[in-house]
Amino acid sequence: MSSVKDFMNAGEIKKFSCGKNFGFLNRLFSRMSDADKAEKLRKIKDLVSQSETGRETLAFLEKNETKIVFEKSKGYGFYAPEKNTIVLNRKASDQDLALTLIHEARHAKQDKTMDNISLEMTPETLLKNGFMIEADACAAECVFAHEMMEKGNRSFFDAQQKSIYAPIGAAFEKEMAESGNANKAREAAMLKWYDLDVVRESYGDQYVALTKFAAEKWVEDPFTKSVPVKEMADKLCVDAQGKGYLSDPSVLDRPEKIMLDDCQSVELKRNIYGFCQAKKRGLDGLGLDKIFTRHYDGKVTTFLFDMNGETRSPVMTACLKRGAER
């Protein structure tokens, strides 16, 4: 019995106390059985295994003993490093789930074999590293989608084009058409991630929030680990053969690649002030001159300037007021 209709038509049952829209029964029958989950996972793995990137991904997950589970969630899925588990949204399409598996498996690989987020990192390193791992994982999706297109299946590319990440896939295909070089295309896709303000700002919120945890002594000695962007790129931005695909990692030091908005800047300012006061420490060594703020009026300043000077932005004033009311 797989539906509410089948249940109601079985035997003598004509009414069931669950509301006129059968809410309870619909939720009950929408749950995936273990057999359904196993079949769904088999199908996704079969799709992914049709590409070279997919096969490499599945081999890594098996060797790394990474679990894959289905749960109801807001997004397509996520990787939980503390459990070494990839969670997929059971309600997403097969194409979206395959792309998500590639993306989250890249995070698992970053966590296992590369430098990843650490609360010992300075604010500058934390933000750059965080943005880089997301941009790299999105670029990995593009490699998979392109390989599938070469096999005559563009459904994965089309699925990506329906999401907010559409420009990333388009950048990959544009460079691939022009140069025929997969690593150049991967670089173009990775760098395009930084142009998507809604994406970068969302992750900016997350990584600024992490500085609060670090400042509140979640680690023994926060804000002490500074990593040059080239060193991060050499470990994070590599292809299946371990070859770096970024031709010039220093591009990630440019202001537009580590830009915060007014409210994020206020939140980071608050976190760093609290840390410096508690530790009786100055602002040197935190990389604040390499973090930038784009203000409501379009003006760009370094975060160090914002820390040392008075910023009169009405947006920042509102953020400060809102923070005081929490």
C-alpha positions in Angstrom: 0.0 0.0 0.0 1.8 3.1 -1.2 -0.8 5.9 -1.1 -3.7 7.4 0.9 -6.1 6.4 -1.9 -5.0 2.7 -1.6 -5.5 2.8 2.1 -9.0 4.3 1.9 -10.0 1.9 -0.8 -8.9 -1.1 1.2 -11.6 -3.1 3.0 -14.5 -1.3 4.6 -12.7 1.9 5.6 -14.7 5.0 4.4 -13.7 7.6 6.9 -10.5 8.3 8.9 -10.1 11.1 11.5 -7.1 12.9 10.0 -8.6 16.1 8.6 -10.3 16.8 5.3 -6.9 16.9 3.4 -5.7 13.7 4.9 -2.7 15.6 6.4 -1.6 12.8 8.8 -2.0 10.0 6.3 -0.2 12.0 3.6 2.7 12.5 5.9 2.7 8.9 6.9 2.7 7.6 3.3 5.2 10.1 2.2 7.8 8.6 4.5 10.4 6.5 2.8 10.8 2.9 3.9 14.3 1.5 4.2 13.7 -0.4 1.0 12.7 2.9 -0.8 15.7 4.7 0.5 18.0 1.9 -0.6 16.4 1.9 -4.1 16.7 5.7 -4.3 20.3 5.7 -3.3 21.0 2.9 -5.8 19.4 5.0 -8.6 21.4 8.1 -7.7 24.7 6.2 -7.5 23.9 4.6 -10.9 23.4 8.1 -12.4 26.6 9.5 -10.8 28.7 6.4 -11.9 28.1 7.3 -15.6 30.8 9.9 -15.4 34.5 9.8 -14.6 34.1 12.4 -11.9 31.1 10.4 -10.5 33.1 7.2 -10.3 36.0 8.9 -8.6 33.5 10.4 -6.1 31.9 7.1 -5.3 35.2 5.4 -4.9 36.4 8.1 -2.4 33.1 7.9 -0.4 33.5 4.1 -0.1 37.1 4.3 0.9 36.4 7.1 3.4 33.4 5.1 4.7 31.2 8.2 4.3 27.5 7.4 4.9 24.7 8.7 2.7 21.3 9.1 4.2 17.9 10.6 3.1 16.1 13.1 5.3 13.7 15.9 4.9 15.5 19.2 4.8 15.2 22.7 3.5 18.0 22.5 0.9 19.2 19.7 -1.3 21.5 18.3 1.3 24.6 18.9 3.4 27.7 17.2 4.7 28.1 16.6 8.5 31.8 16.2 9.1 31.4 15.2 12.8 29.4 12.1 11.6 31.1 11.7 8.2 27.7 11.7 6.7 26.1 13.2 3.6 22.4 14.0 4.1 20.3 14.3 1.0 16.8 15.7 0.7 14.6 12.8 -0.3 12.1 15.2 -2.0 14.6 16.6 -4.5 14.8 15.5 -8.1 17.3 12.8 -9.1 19.3 15.3 -11.1 19.5 17.7 -8.1 20.5 14.9 -5.8 23.2 13.7 -8.1 24.7 17.2 -8.3 24.4 17.5 -4.5 26.1 14.2 -3.9 29.1 15.5 -6.0 29.1 18.8 -4.2 28.9 17.3 -0.7 31.4 14.6 -1.5 33.8 17.3 -2.4 33.3 18.8 1.0 34.0 15.4 2.5 37.2 15.2 0.5 38.2 18.7 1.6 37.6 17.7 5.2 39.6 14.5 4.9 42.5 15.3 2.7 42.8 19.1 2.5 42.9 22.1 4.9 39.4 23.0 5.9 37.6 25.4 8.3 39.3 25.8 11.7 38.3 28.2 14.5 42.0 28.8 15.2 42.1 30.7 11.8 42.3 34.5 11.8 39.1 36.2 10.6 40.8 36.9 7.2 41.8 33.2 6.7 38.5 31.9 8.0 36.5 33.9 5.4 38.8 33.2 2.5 39.0 29.5 3.3 35.2 29.3 3.8 34.4 31.0 0.5 37.1 28.9 -1.3 35.7 25.5 -0.2 32.2 26.5 -1.3 33.3 27.9 -4.7 35.5 24.8 -5.3 32.6 22.4 -4.5 30.3 24.3 -6.9 33.0 24.0 -9.6 33.1 20.2 -9.0 29.4 20.0 -9.8 30.1 21.7 -13.2 32.7 19.1 -14.1 30.2 16.3 -13.5 27.4 18.1 -15.4 29.7 18.7 -18.4 30.9 15.1 -18.5 27.2 14.0 -18.5 26.5 16.4 -21.3 29.3 14.9 -23.4 27.5 11.6 -23.0 24.3 13.2 -24.4 22.6 13.8 -21.1 22.1 17.5 -20.4 19.5 17.1 -17.7 22.1 17.8 -14.9 23.2 21.0 -16.6 19.6 22.0 -17.1 18.9 21.3 -13.4 21.8 23.6 -12.4 20.5 26.3 -14.7 17.2 26.4 -12.8 19.1 27.3 -9.6 20.8 30.4 -8.3 24.1 28.7 -9.3 23.2 28.9 -13.0 25.9 31.5 -13.9 28.6 29.1 -12.5 27.6 26.3 -14.9 27.3 28.8 -17.8 30.9 30.1 -17.0 32.2 26.6 -17.1 30.6 25.8 -20.5 31.7 29.1 -22.0 35.3 28.6 -21.2 35.2 25.0 -22.2 33.8 26.0 -25.6 36.5 28.6 -26.1 39.6 26.8 -24.8 38.6 23.1 -24.5 40.6 23.0 -21.3 38.7 21.4 -18.4 40.9 23.0 -15.7 40.5 26.5 -17.2 36.7 25.9 -17.3 36.8 24.7 -13.7 38.7 27.9 -12.7 36.1 30.1 -14.5 33.3 28.3 -12.7 35.0 28.6 -9.3 35.7 32.3 -9.7 32.2 33.0 -10.9 30.9 31.9 -7.5 32.3 35.1 -6.0 30.2 37.2 -8.4 26.9 35.8 -7.0 26.2 38.3 -4.2 23.3 36.4 -2.8 25.4 33.2 -2.4 28.6 34.9 -1.1 26.6 37.0 1.4 24.8 34.0 2.7 28.0 32.2 3.4 29.5 35.4 4.7 26.8 35.3 7.4 27.8 31.8 8.4 31.5 32.5 8.6 31.1 35.8 10.5 28.9 33.8 13.0 31.8 31.3 13.4 34.1 34.2 14.6 31.7 34.6 17.5 32.1 31.0 18.5 35.9 31.4 18.2 35.9 34.6 20.2 33.8 33.0 23.0 36.6 30.5 23.7 35.2 27.5 21.8 38.9 26.9 21.0 42.0 27.3 23.1 43.7 29.9 21.1 41.5 31.5 18.4 42.5 33.9 15.6 46.2 32.7 15.6 46.4 30.7 12.4 47.0 32.7 9.3 47.3 30.9 6.0 48.4 32.5 2.7 45.8 32.2 0.0 48.2 30.4 -2.4 48.8 27.7 0.3 45.0 27.2 0.7 44.5 27.1 -3.1 47.3 24.6 -3.6 45.5 22.2 -1.3 41.8 23.0 -2.1 41.7 23.9 -5.7 43.0 20.7 -7.3 41.7 18.2 -9.9 41.4 14.5 -9.6 45.1 14.1 -10.3 46.0 16.6 -7.6 47.0 19.3 -10.1 46.0 22.9 -9.1 43.5 24.4 -11.5 43.8 28.1 -10.4 46.3 29.8 -12.7 46.7 32.8 -10.3 45.6 32.1 -6.7 46.4 35.7 -5.8 43.2 36.8 -7.5 41.4 35.6 -4.3 43.2 38.3 -2.4 41.3 41.0 -4.3 38.8 43.1 -2.4 35.7 41.8 -4.3 36.6 38.3 -3.3 36.4 38.9 0.5 33.6 41.5 0.7 31.2 41.9 3.6 28.1 44.0 3.7 27.3 46.6 6.4 25.5 44.3 8.8 28.1 41.5 8.5 30.8 44.1 9.1 29.0 45.3 12.3 28.6 41.7 13.5 32.3 40.9 12.9 33.3 44.2 14.5 31.3 43.2 17.7 32.9 39.8 17.8 36.4 41.1 17.4 36.0 43.8 20.0 34.8 41.3 22.5 37.7 39.0 21.7 40.3 41.8 21.9 39.0 43.1 25.2 38.9 39.6 26.8 42.4 38.7 25.6 43.8 42.2 26.0 45.0 42.0 22.4 45.4 44.5 19.6 44.2 44.3 16.1 47.5 43.3 14.5 47.9 39.9 13.0 44.1 39.3 12.3 44.3 40.2 8.6 41.6 43.0 9.0 43.3 45.1 6.4 42.5 42.4 3.8 38.8 42.1 4.6 36.6 44.7 2.9 33.2 46.2 3.5 30.8 47.4 0.8 28.6 50.0 2.4 25.0 50.8 1.5 26.1 53.7 -0.6 28.6 51.6 -2.6 31.7 52.9 -0.9 34.3 50.2 -0.1 36.6 50.4 3.0 38.9 48.0 4.7 37.6 46.4 7.8 40.6 47.7 9.7 39.4 51.2 8.8 36.0 50.4 10.0 37.4 49.2 13.3 39.5 52.2 13.8 37.2 54.9 12.5 33.6 56.0 13.0 31.3 54.6 10.3 28.1 56.7 9.9 26.2 54.4 7.6 22.5 54.4 8.6 22.4 50.7 7.7 25.2 50.0 10.1 23.5 52.1 12.8 20.3 50.1 12.3 22.3 46.8 12.5 24.0 48.0 15.8 20.6 48.9 17.2 19.1 45.6 16.2 22.0 43.8 17.8 21.6 45.7 21.0 17.9 44.6 21.1 18.6 40.9 20.8 
